[in-house]
Amino acid sequence: MNITIRETQHSDLTEIMRVEEEAFGSKIEAELVQNLLNDQTAEPRLSLLAFDGDNAVGHILFTAITIGESTVKASILAPLAVTPEAQKQGIGGKLIKAGLAQLKAQGVSIVLVLGHPEYYTRYGFSPVYPHPINAPYPIPEEHRDAWMMHVLDDTDLSSIAGTVTVSDELGKPEYWQE
């Protein structure tokens, strides 16, 4: 595979939707992504597509968030999608690394994700707990380690606390059930 990654353009929407639907086997995540791409409260956002040649095989989306009263620049990763035939080949990791590098260059300090700890810890994420940064909806105790963060700079976490505010679209409770 010859993987290239680039920022998405409006003309990529059909490909983004196809990748999301194939990756998740449903339209739920694809519709979430489409809605997030149109949600003004999700800006600034970063949307990246991974290609194998001319074929889109992966997509990642980061949208802006706030953490309590903090003014630290932060984003949330949701969702990450790789088509079934391209999975387990490092494409998701390449999308994560490319996204984190671009966000760091844009001055983002913290990236949060609600996802599988054994996967995301490979890319520098660690559980948020014991830091007092709360998800928009309570995370059940048995899934506490799925609420993770990656600090991209030397931000002092001791001064950051509170509940995360996400975009209007991502703030729906159905997206917070791990």
C-alpha positions in Angstrom: 0.0 0.0 0.0 1.2 3.5 -0.8 -0.7 5.6 1.7 -1.0 9.4 1.4 -2.9 11.6 3.8 -4.4 15.0 3.1 -6.9 17.5 4.5 -10.4 16.9 3.1 -12.2 19.3 0.8 -15.9 19.8 0.4 -15.8 17.7 -2.8 -14.6 14.7 -0.7 -17.9 14.3 1.2 -19.1 11.3 -0.9 -15.8 9.5 -0.2 -15.8 10.4 3.5 -19.3 9.0 3.8 -18.3 5.8 2.0 -15.3 5.2 4.2 -17.3 5.8 7.4 -20.2 3.5 6.3 -17.8 0.7 5.2 -15.7 1.0 8.4 -18.6 1.0 10.8 -21.1 -1.1 8.8 -23.8 1.5 9.3 -24.8 5.0 8.4 -24.7 6.3 12.0 -21.1 7.5 12.1 -21.3 8.7 8.5 -24.3 10.9 9.3 -22.4 12.1 12.5 -19.4 13.1 10.4 -21.6 14.9 7.8 -23.4 16.8 10.5 -20.1 17.7 12.2 -18.7 19.0 9.0 -21.7 21.3 8.8 -21.8 22.2 12.5 -20.4 25.7 13.1 -19.9 24.9 16.8 -17.3 22.2 15.8 -14.9 24.7 14.4 -12.0 24.8 14.1 -11.9 21.3 12.9 -9.4 19.0 11.1 -10.7 16.4 8.7 -8.1 14.1 7.0 -8.5 11.4 4.4 -6.0 8.5 3.8 -5.7 7.2 0.3 -4.2 4.0 -1.1 -3.4 5.4 -4.6 -6.7 7.1 -5.6 -8.8 5.0 -3.3 -9.9 6.6 0.0 -9.4 4.0 2.8 -9.4 6.0 6.0 -10.8 9.2 7.6 -10.3 11.0 10.9 -12.1 14.0 12.3 -11.0 16.3 15.1 -13.4 19.1 16.4 -12.9 21.9 18.8 -13.9 21.6 22.4 -13.6 23.6 25.6 -12.6 22.2 29.0 -14.5 23.9 31.9 -13.4 27.5 32.2 -10.0 26.9 30.7 -8.8 28.8 27.7 -6.5 26.0 26.6 -6.9 25.2 22.9 -8.3 21.6 22.8 -9.9 19.2 20.3 -11.6 15.8 20.4 -11.0 12.9 18.0 -14.2 11.4 16.8 -14.5 9.4 14.7 -11.6 7.4 13.2 -12.6 5.1 10.4 -10.6 2.7 8.2 -12.3 0.5 5.6 -12.4 -3.2 6.4 -10.0 -4.2 3.6 -7.4 -1.7 4.8 -7.6 -2.4 8.5 -4.7 -3.7 10.6 -2.2 -2.1 8.2 -1.3 1.0 10.3 -3.5 3.4 8.4 -5.5 4.5 11.6 -2.2 5.2 13.3 -0.9 7.2 10.4 -4.1 9.3 10.5 -3.8 9.8 14.2 -0.1 10.9 14.0 -0.8 13.2 11.0 -3.7 14.8 12.8 -1.9 15.3 16.1 1.1 16.9 14.3 -1.2 19.3 12.4 -3.1 20.2 15.6 0.1 20.8 17.5 1.3 23.1 14.7 -2.0 24.9 15.0 -1.5 25.5 18.7 -3.8 22.9 20.1 -2.6 21.7 23.5 -4.9 18.8 24.4 -6.7 16.2 22.3 -9.3 14.0 24.0 -10.9 10.7 22.7 -13.4 8.2 24.0 -12.1 5.0 22.6 -10.4 1.7 23.1 -7.5 2.2 25.6 -5.4 -0.7 24.1 -5.5 1.0 20.7 -5.1 4.7 21.5 -2.4 4.3 24.1 -0.1 3.2 21.2 -0.3 6.8 19.9 0.4 8.7 23.1 -3.1 8.8 24.7 -3.5 8.0 28.3 -6.5 7.8 30.6 -7.8 11.2 31.7 -8.5 9.9 35.2 -7.3 11.1 37.8 -7.3 14.6 36.2 -10.7 16.3 36.8 -11.6 16.6 33.1 -15.1 15.3 32.7 -16.8 14.0 29.6 -20.0 15.7 28.5 -21.9 12.7 29.9 -20.8 10.4 32.7 -18.6 7.5 31.7 -19.4 4.3 33.5 -16.7 3.2 36.0 -15.9 0.1 34.0 -15.1 2.2 30.9 -13.3 5.0 32.8 -10.0 4.3 31.0 -11.7 4.8 27.6 -11.8 8.5 28.3 -8.3 9.5 27.2 -6.2 12.5 26.4 -3.0 13.4 24.6 -1.1 16.5 25.7 0.7 18.0 22.7 2.8 20.6 24.6 3.9 21.6 28.1 0.5 22.6 29.3 0.2 22.3 33.1 -2.7 20.0 33.6 -3.0 21.0 37.3 -4.8 24.2 36.2 -7.3 22.5 33.9 -10.5 21.1 35.3 -14.2 20.9 34.4 -16.6 19.4 32.0 -15.8 19.2 28.4 -18.1 21.1 26.1 -18.3 19.6 22.6 -20.0 20.8 19.4 -23.8 20.8 19.3 -23.8 17.7 17.1 -21.4 15.7 19.2 -23.1 16.7 22.4 -25.9 14.2 21.9 -26.0 11.5 24.6 -26.1 8.6 22.1 -22.5 9.3 21.1 -21.2 8.9 24.7 -22.0 5.3 25.3 -18.8 3.3 25.0 
